[in-house]
Amino acid sequence: MSILGGSILGLGGGGGGGGGIPEAPSDGKTYGRLNASWAPVESARYRHLQAAASDLWNVQHNLGSRPVALWTFDSAGERIYGEPDYASATLNLLQVRFSRPVSGSAFVQTLI
């Protein structure tokens, strides 16, 4: 399976480690990379829709967990990269700052 890059981690279902990190287990589960090890990723997910363009997104995911994996996309579906504020993140809220106002969506997933 392919590995997707997240703001906190990379997700993988086996194959391709890279960067000196060993490969994720290839048992069919999805794994998240945090620091130098792999952990199974639980299935709790949230999709945030940001209809009004803004340079600060308040992603109220209500997953009751941190850390979380985060992916952001503009309204055209292109991957964009903001600056998540992990220092002030709570178990249910993550703020993401962008260099310019943008609308789109954010996907948040919990880690075990």
LUMPASE-342166 format. One record per atom (N, C-alpha, C): residue number from 1; residue in one letter; atom name; x, y, z. Coordinates in Angstrom, 1 decimal. Each point is the difference from the previous one (the first is absolute). Example, Ala and Ser with C-alpha at 12.3 -4.5 7.8 and 13.67 -1.06 7.14 Angstrom:
% residues 2
<pt 1,'A','N',<13.2,-5.7,7.8>>
<pt 1,'A','CA',<-0.9,1.2,0.0>>
<pt 1,'A','C',<0.9,1.2,0.0>>
<pt 2,'S','N',<-0.4,1.1,-0.7>>
<pt 2,'S','CA',<0.9,1.1,0.0>>
<pt 2,'S','C',<-0.8,1.1,0.8>>
% end
This chain:
% residues 112
<pt 1,'M','N',<0.8,-1.2,0.0>>
<pt 1,'M','CA',<-0.8,1.2,0.0>>
<pt 1,'M','C',<0.9,1.2,0.0>>
<pt 2,'S','N',<-0.6,1.1,-0.4>>
<pt 2,'S','CA',<0.8,1.3,0.0>>
<pt 2,'S','C',<0.0,0.6,1.3>>
<pt 3,'I','N',<1.0,0.9,0.2>>
<pt 3,'I','CA',<0.1,0.8,1.3>>
<pt 3,'I','C',<-0.4,1.4,-0.3>>
<pt 4,'L','N',<-1.0,0.5,0.8>>
<pt 4,'L','CA',<-0.4,1.4,-0.2>>
<pt 4,'L','C',<0.7,0.8,1.1>>
<pt 5,'G','N',<0.4,1.3,-0.4>>
<pt 5,'G','CA',<0.7,0.8,1.0>>
<pt 5,'G','C',<-1.0,0.8,0.8>>
<pt 6,'G','N',<0.1,0.0,1.3>>
<pt 6,'G','CA',<-0.8,0.8,0.8>>
<pt 6,'G','C',<0.8,1.1,0.7>>
<pt 7,'S','N',<-0.6,0.9,0.7>>
<pt 7,'S','CA',<0.7,1.1,0.6>>
<pt 7,'S','C',<0.8,-0.5,1.2>>
<pt 8,'I','N',<-0.6,-1.0,0.7>>
<pt 8,'I','CA',<0.7,-0.6,1.2>>
<pt 8,'I','C',<0.8,-1.2,-0.4>>
<pt 9,'L','N',<-0.6,-0.8,-1.0>>
<pt 9,'L','CA',<0.5,-1.3,-0.3>>
<pt 9,'L','C',<-0.2,-0.3,-1.4>>
<pt 10,'G','N',<0.6,-1.2,-0.4>>
<pt 10,'G','CA',<-0.3,-0.5,-1.3>>
<pt 10,'G','C',<-0.9,-1.2,0.3>>
<pt 11,'L','N',<-0.9,-0.3,-0.9>>
<pt 11,'L','CA',<-0.9,-1.2,0.2>>
<pt 11,'L','C',<0.5,-1.0,-1.0>>
<pt 12,'G','N',<-0.1,-1.3,0.5>>
<pt 12,'G','CA',<0.4,-1.1,-0.9>>
<pt 12,'G','C',<-0.7,-1.2,0.3>>
<pt 13,'G','N',<-0.1,-0.9,-1.0>>
<pt 13,'G','CA',<-0.6,-1.3,0.2>>
<pt 13,'G','C',<1.0,-1.0,-0.4>>
<pt 14,'G','N',<1.3,0.3,0.2>>
<pt 14,'G','CA',<1.1,-0.9,-0.4>>
<pt 14,'G','C',<0.7,0.6,-1.2>>
<pt 15,'G','N',<1.3,-0.3,-0.1>>
<pt 15,'G','CA',<0.8,0.5,-1.1>>
<pt 15,'G','C',<0.5,1.3,0.3>>
<pt 16,'G','N',<1.0,0.4,-0.8>>
<pt 16,'G','CA',<0.7,1.3,0.0>>
<pt 16,'G','C',<0.1,0.8,1.3>>
<pt 17,'G','N',<1.1,-0.2,0.6>>
<pt 17,'G','CA',<0.3,0.7,1.2>>
<pt 17,'G','C',<0.6,1.4,-0.3>>
<pt 18,'G','N',<1.3,0.0,-0.5>>
<pt 18,'G','CA',<0.7,1.2,-0.3>>
<pt 18,'G','C',<0.5,0.7,1.2>>
<pt 19,'G','N',<1.0,0.8,-0.2>>
<pt 19,'G','CA',<0.6,0.8,1.1>>
<pt 19,'G','C',<0.6,-0.7,1.1>>
<pt 20,'G','N',<0.4,-1.3,-0.2>>
<pt 20,'G','CA',<0.6,-0.7,1.1>>
<pt 20,'G','C',<-1.0,-0.7,0.9>>
<pt 21,'I','N',<-1.3,0.2,-0.3>>
<pt 21,'I','CA',<-1.0,-0.6,0.9>>
<pt 21,'I','C',<-0.3,-1.4,-0.6>>
<pt 22,'P','N',<-0.1,-1.0,0.8>>
<pt 22,'P','CA',<-0.4,-1.3,-0.5>>
<pt 22,'P','C',<-1.4,0.0,-0.7>>
<pt 23,'E','N',<-0.3,-0.9,-0.8>>
<pt 23,'E','CA',<-1.2,-0.1,-0.7>>
<pt 23,'E','C',<-1.2,-0.3,1.0>>
<pt 24,'A','N',<-1.2,0.5,-0.3>>
<pt 24,'A','CA',<-1.1,-0.4,0.8>>
<pt 24,'A','C',<-0.3,-1.5,-0.1>>
<pt 25,'P','N',<-0.6,-0.6,1.0>>
<pt 25,'P','CA',<-0.4,-1.4,-0.2>>
<pt 25,'P','C',<-0.9,-0.2,-1.2>>
<pt 26,'S','N',<0.0,-1.1,-0.6>>
<pt 26,'S','CA',<-0.7,-0.3,-1.2>>
<pt 26,'S','C',<-1.2,-1.0,0.3>>
<pt 27,'D','N',<-0.7,0.3,1.1>>
<pt 27,'D','CA',<-1.1,-0.9,0.3>>
<pt 27,'D','C',<-1.3,0.4,-0.4>>
<pt 28,'G','N',<-0.1,1.1,-0.9>>
<pt 28,'G','CA',<-1.3,0.5,-0.5>>
<pt 28,'G','C',<-0.6,1.1,0.8>>
<pt 29,'K','N',<0.5,0.3,1.2>>
<pt 29,'K','CA',<-0.5,1.1,0.9>>
<pt 29,'K','C',<0.7,1.3,-0.5>>
<pt 30,'T','N',<-0.6,1.1,0.4>>
<pt 30,'T','CA',<0.6,1.3,-0.2>>
<pt 30,'T','C',<0.8,0.4,1.2>>
<pt 31,'Y','N',<1.2,0.5,-0.2>>
<pt 31,'Y','CA',<0.9,0.3,1.1>>
<pt 31,'Y','C',<0.4,1.5,-0.2>>
<pt 32,'G','N',<0.2,0.7,1.2>>
<pt 32,'G','CA',<0.5,1.4,0.0>>
<pt 32,'G','C',<1.4,0.0,0.5>>
<pt 33,'R','N',<0.8,0.9,-0.6>>
<pt 33,'R','CA',<1.4,0.1,0.4>>
<pt 33,'R','C',<0.1,1.2,0.9>>
<pt 34,'L','N',<0.4,-0.2,1.2>>
<pt 34,'L','CA',<0.2,1.1,1.0>>
<pt 34,'L','C',<1.4,-0.2,0.6>>
<pt 35,'N','N',<0.9,1.0,-0.1>>
<pt 35,'N','CA',<1.4,-0.2,0.3>>
<pt 35,'N','C',<0.6,-1.1,-0.8>>
<pt 36,'A','N',<0.6,-1.0,0.6>>
<pt 36,'A','CA',<0.7,-1.0,-0.8>>
<pt 36,'A','C',<-0.7,-1.3,0.0>>
<pt 37,'S','N',<-1.3,-0.1,0.4>>
<pt 37,'S','CA',<-0.7,-1.3,0.0>>
<pt 37,'S','C',<-1.3,0.1,-0.6>>
<pt 38,'W','N',<-0.6,-1.2,-0.2>>
<pt 38,'W','CA',<-1.3,-0.1,-0.7>>
<pt 38,'W','C',<-1.1,-0.4,1.1>>
<pt 39,'A','N',<-1.2,0.5,-0.1>>
<pt 39,'A','CA',<-1.1,-0.4,0.9>>
<pt 39,'A','C',<-1.2,-0.1,-0.9>>
<pt 40,'P','N',<-0.9,-1.0,0.4>>
<pt 40,'P','CA',<-1.2,-0.2,-0.8>>
<pt 40,'P','C',<-0.9,1.3,0.1>>
<pt 41,'V','N',<-0.7,0.4,-1.0>>
<pt 41,'V','CA',<-0.8,1.1,-0.1>>
<pt 41,'V','C',<-1.5,-0.4,0.2>>
<pt 42,'E','N',<-0.7,0.5,1.0>>
<pt 42,'E','CA',<-1.4,-0.3,0.2>>
<pt 42,'E','C',<-0.8,0.7,-1.1>>
<pt 43,'S','N',<-1.2,-0.4,-0.1>>
<pt 43,'S','CA',<-0.8,0.5,-1.1>>
<pt 43,'S','C',<-0.8,1.3,0.2>>
<pt 44,'A','N',<0.1,0.6,1.2>>
<pt 44,'A','CA',<-0.7,1.2,0.3>>
<pt 44,'A','C',<0.5,1.1,-0.9>>
<pt 45,'R','N',<-0.9,0.6,-0.8>>
<pt 45,'R','CA',<0.4,1.0,-1.0>>
<pt 45,'R','C',<-1.0,1.2,0.0>>
<pt 46,'Y','N',<0.4,1.1,-0.4>>
<pt 46,'Y','CA',<-0.9,1.2,-0.2>>
<pt 46,'Y','C',<0.4,0.8,-1.2>>
<pt 47,'R','N',<-1.1,0.4,-0.7>>
<pt 47,'R','CA',<0.3,0.9,-1.2>>
<pt 47,'R','C',<-0.6,1.4,0.4>>
<pt 48,'H','N',<0.9,1.0,-0.1>>
<pt 48,'H','CA',<-0.4,1.4,0.3>>
<pt 48,'H','C',<-0.1,0.7,-1.4>>
<pt 49,'L','N',<-1.1,0.7,-0.2>>
<pt 49,'L','CA',<-0.2,0.8,-1.2>>
<pt 49,'L','C',<0.1,1.4,0.4>>
<pt 50,'Q','N',<0.9,0.7,-0.7>>
<pt 50,'Q','CA',<0.3,1.4,0.2>>
<pt 50,'Q','C',<-0.6,0.8,-1.3>>
<pt 51,'A','N',<-1.3,0.4,0.1>>
<pt 51,'A','CA',<-0.6,0.6,-1.1>>
<pt 51,'A','C',<0.5,1.4,-0.3>>
<pt 52,'A','N',<0.1,0.8,1.1>>
<pt 52,'A','CA',<0.5,1.4,-0.2>>
<pt 52,'A','C',<1.5,0.0,0.1>>
<pt 53,'A','N',<0.6,0.7,-1.0>>
<pt 53,'A','CA',<1.5,0.1,-0.1>>
<pt 53,'A','C',<0.5,0.7,1.3>>
<pt 54,'S','N',<1.0,-0.6,0.6>>
<pt 54,'S','CA',<0.6,0.5,1.2>>
<pt 54,'S','C',<1.4,-0.4,0.1>>
<pt 55,'D','N',<0.9,0.8,0.6>>
<pt 55,'D','CA',<1.4,-0.4,0.3>>
<pt 55,'D','C',<0.1,-0.8,1.3>>
<pt 56,'L','N',<-1.1,-0.1,0.8>>
<pt 56,'L','CA',<0.0,-0.8,1.2>>
<pt 56,'L','C',<-1.2,-0.8,0.1>>
<pt 57,'W','N',<0.2,-1.3,0.0>>
<pt 57,'W','CA',<-1.1,-1.0,0.0>>
<pt 57,'W','C',<0.0,-0.6,1.4>>
<pt 58,'N','N',<-1.2,0.1,0.6>>
<pt 58,'N','CA',<-0.3,-0.7,1.3>>
<pt 58,'N','C',<-0.6,-1.3,-0.2>>
<pt 59,'V','N',<0.7,-1.1,0.0>>
<pt 59,'V','CA',<-0.4,-1.3,-0.3>>
<pt 59,'V','C',<-0.5,-0.7,1.3>>
<pt 60,'Q','N',<-1.3,0.1,0.2>>
<pt 60,'Q','CA',<-0.7,-0.6,1.2>>
<pt 60,'Q','C',<-0.3,-1.4,-0.3>>
<pt 61,'H','N',<0.9,-0.9,0.2>>
<pt 61,'H','CA',<-0.2,-1.4,-0.4>>
<pt 61,'H','C',<-0.8,-0.9,1.0>>
<pt 62,'N','N',<0.1,0.4,1.3>>
<pt 62,'N','CA',<-0.7,-0.8,1.1>>
<pt 62,'N','C',<0.3,-1.4,0.0>>
<pt 63,'L','N',<1.3,-0.4,-0.3>>
<pt 63,'L','CA',<0.4,-1.4,0.1>>
<pt 63,'L','C',<0.5,-0.4,1.3>>
<pt 64,'G','N',<0.2,1.0,0.9>>
<pt 64,'G','CA',<0.5,-0.3,1.4>>
<pt 64,'G','C',<1.4,-0.6,0.0>>
<pt 65,'S','N',<0.9,0.4,-0.9>>
<pt 65,'S','CA',<1.3,-0.6,-0.1>>
<pt 65,'S','C',<1.0,1.0,-0.5>>
<pt 66,'R','N',<1.3,-0.2,0.5>>
<pt 66,'R','CA',<1.1,0.6,-0.6>>
<pt 66,'R','C',<1.2,-0.9,0.3>>
<pt 67,'P','N',<1.0,-0.1,-0.9>>
<pt 67,'P','CA',<0.0,0.7,-1.2>>
<pt 67,'P','C',<-0.9,-0.5,-1.1>>
<pt 68,'V','N',<-0.2,0.8,-1.0>>
<pt 68,'V','CA',<-0.8,-0.4,-1.1>>
<pt 68,'V','C',<0.8,0.2,-1.3>>
<pt 69,'A','N',<-0.4,-0.8,-1.0>>
<pt 69,'A','CA',<0.5,0.2,-1.4>>
<pt 69,'A','C',<-0.9,1.1,-0.7>>
<pt 70,'L','N',<0.6,0.8,-0.8>>
<pt 70,'L','CA',<-0.7,1.1,-0.7>>
<pt 70,'L','C',<0.4,0.1,-1.5>>
<pt 71,'W','N',<-1.0,0.0,-0.8>>
<pt 71,'W','CA',<0.2,0.3,-1.5>>
<pt 71,'W','C',<-0.9,1.1,-0.3>>
<pt 72,'T','N',<0.5,1.0,-0.8>>
<pt 72,'T','CA',<-0.8,1.1,-0.5>>
<pt 72,'T','C',<0.0,0.2,-1.5>>
<pt 73,'F','N',<-1.2,0.4,-0.5>>
<pt 73,'F','CA',<-0.2,0.1,-1.5>>
<pt 73,'F','C',<-0.7,1.3,-0.3>>
<pt 74,'D','N',<0.3,0.7,-1.1>>
<pt 74,'D','CA',<-0.7,1.2,-0.4>>
<pt 74,'D','C',<-1.3,-0.5,-0.6>>
<pt 75,'S','N',<-0.8,1.0,-0.4>>
<pt 75,'S','CA',<-1.4,-0.3,-0.5>>
<pt 75,'S','C',<0.1,-0.7,-1.4>>
<pt 76,'A','N',<1.2,0.1,-0.7>>
<pt 76,'A','CA',<0.1,-0.8,-1.2>>
<pt 76,'A','C',<0.5,-1.4,0.2>>
<pt 77,'G','N',<0.2,-0.4,1.3>>
<pt 77,'G','CA',<0.5,-1.3,0.3>>
<pt 77,'G','C',<1.5,-0.2,0.0>>
<pt 78,'E','N',<0.7,1.1,-0.2>>
<pt 78,'E','CA',<1.5,-0.1,0.0>>
<pt 78,'E','C',<0.5,0.0,1.5>>
<pt 79,'R','N',<1.0,-0.8,0.2>>
<pt 79,'R','CA',<0.6,-0.1,1.4>>
<pt 79,'R','C',<0.7,1.4,0.3>>
<pt 80,'I','N',<-0.3,0.5,1.2>>
<pt 80,'I','CA',<0.6,1.3,0.4>>
<pt 80,'I','C',<0.6,-0.3,1.4>>
<pt 81,'Y','N',<1.0,0.8,0.3>>
<pt 81,'Y','CA',<0.7,-0.1,1.3>>
<pt 81,'Y','C',<-0.1,1.2,0.8>>
<pt 82,'G','N',<-0.7,-0.1,1.2>>
<pt 82,'G','CA',<-0.1,1.1,0.9>>
<pt 82,'G','C',<0.9,-0.3,1.2>>
<pt 83,'E','N',<0.0,0.8,1.0>>
<pt 83,'E','CA',<0.8,-0.2,1.2>>
<pt 83,'E','C',<-0.9,-0.3,1.1>>
<pt 84,'P','N',<-0.1,-1.3,0.4>>
<pt 84,'P','CA',<-0.9,-0.4,1.1>>
<pt 84,'P','C',<0.6,0.5,1.3>>
<pt 85,'D','N',<-0.8,0.5,0.9>>
<pt 85,'D','CA',<0.4,0.5,1.3>>
<pt 85,'D','C',<-0.2,-1.1,1.1>>
<pt 86,'Y','N',<1.0,-0.9,0.0>>
<pt 86,'Y','CA',<-0.1,-1.2,0.9>>
<pt 86,'Y','C',<0.2,0.4,1.5>>
<pt 87,'A','N',<0.7,1.1,0.2>>
<pt 87,'A','CA',<0.2,0.5,1.4>>
<pt 87,'A','C',<-1.3,0.3,0.7>>
<pt 88,'S','N',<-0.9,0.7,-0.8>>
<pt 88,'S','CA',<-1.3,0.4,0.7>>
<pt 88,'S','C',<-1.1,-1.0,-0.4>>
<pt 89,'A','N',<0.3,-1.1,-0.6>>
<pt 89,'A','CA',<-1.1,-1.0,-0.4>>
<pt 89,'A','C',<-0.6,-0.6,1.3>>
<pt 90,'T','N',<-1.3,-0.3,-0.1>>
<pt 90,'T','CA',<-0.6,-0.7,1.1>>
<pt 90,'T','C',<-0.4,-1.4,-0.5>>
<pt 91,'L','N',<-0.7,-0.7,0.8>>
<pt 91,'L','CA',<-0.4,-1.4,-0.4>>
<pt 91,'L','C',<-1.1,0.1,-1.1>>
<pt 92,'N','N',<-0.6,1.2,-0.2>>
<pt 92,'N','CA',<-1.1,0.1,-1.0>>
<pt 92,'N','C',<0.2,1.1,-1.0>>
<pt 93,'L','N',<1.0,0.8,0.1>>
<pt 93,'L','CA',<0.2,1.2,-0.9>>
<pt 93,'L','C',<1.5,0.1,-0.4>>
<pt 94,'L','N',<0.1,0.3,-1.3>>
<pt 94,'L','CA',<1.4,0.3,-0.6>>
<pt 94,'L','C',<-0.2,1.2,-0.9>>
<pt 95,'Q','N',<0.9,1.0,0.2>>
<pt 95,'Q','CA',<0.0,1.1,-0.9>>
<pt 95,'Q','C',<1.1,-0.1,-1.0>>
<pt 96,'V','N',<-0.3,0.4,-1.3>>
<pt 96,'V','CA',<1.0,-0.1,-1.0>>
<pt 96,'V','C',<0.1,1.4,-0.7>>
<pt 97,'R','N',<1.2,0.5,-0.1>>
<pt 97,'R','CA',<0.2,1.3,-0.6>>
<pt 97,'R','C',<0.6,-0.2,-1.4>>
<pt 98,'F','N',<-0.5,0.8,-1.0>>
<pt 98,'F','CA',<0.5,0.0,-1.3>>
<pt 98,'F','C',<0.6,1.4,-0.4>>
<pt 99,'S','N',<0.8,0.1,-1.0>>
<pt 99,'S','CA',<0.7,1.2,-0.4>>
<pt 99,'S','C',<-1.0,1.0,-0.6>>
<pt 100,'R','N',<-1.2,-0.5,-0.5>>
<pt 100,'R','CA',<-1.0,0.9,-0.6>>
<pt 100,'R','C',<-1.3,-0.6,0.3>>
<pt 101,'P','N',<-1.1,0.7,-0.1>>
<pt 101,'P','CA',<-1.3,-0.5,0.2>>
<pt 101,'P','C',<-0.3,-1.1,-1.1>>
<pt 102,'V','N',<-0.6,-1.1,0.5>>
<pt 102,'V','CA',<-0.3,-1.1,-0.9>>
<pt 102,'V','C',<-1.2,-0.8,0.5>>
<pt 103,'S','N',<-0.8,-0.5,-0.9>>
<pt 103,'S','CA',<-1.1,-0.9,0.4>>
<pt 103,'S','C',<0.4,-1.4,-0.4>>
<pt 104,'G','N',<-0.7,-1.0,0.6>>
<pt 104,'G','CA',<0.3,-1.4,-0.4>>
<pt 104,'G','C',<-0.5,-0.9,1.1>>
<pt 105,'S','N',<0.8,-1.1,0.2>>
<pt 105,'S','CA',<-0.4,-1.0,1.0>>
<pt 105,'S','C',<1.3,-0.5,0.7>>
<pt 106,'A','N',<-0.3,-0.5,1.3>>
<pt 106,'A','CA',<1.1,-0.6,0.8>>
<pt 106,'A','C',<-0.5,-1.3,0.4>>
<pt 107,'F','N',<0.9,-1.0,0.0>>
<pt 107,'F','CA',<-0.3,-1.3,0.5>>
<pt 107,'F','C',<0.8,-0.3,1.2>>
<pt 108,'V','N',<-0.6,-0.4,1.1>>
<pt 108,'V','CA',<0.7,-0.3,1.2>>
<pt 108,'V','C',<-0.3,-1.5,0.4>>
<pt 109,'Q','N',<1.1,-0.6,0.4>>
<pt 109,'Q','CA',<-0.1,-1.4,0.4>>
<pt 109,'Q','C',<0.7,-0.3,1.3>>
<pt 110,'T','N',<-0.6,-0.7,0.9>>
<pt 110,'T','CA',<0.7,-0.3,1.3>>
<pt 110,'T','C',<1.0,-1.1,-0.1>>
<pt 111,'L','N',<0.9,0.0,0.9>>
<pt 111,'L','CA',<1.0,-1.0,0.1>>
<pt 111,'L','C',<-0.2,-0.8,1.3>>
<pt 112,'I','N',<0.4,-1.3,0.0>>
<pt 112,'I','CA',<-0.1,-0.8,1.2>>
<pt 112,'I','C',<1.2,0.3,0.9>>
% end
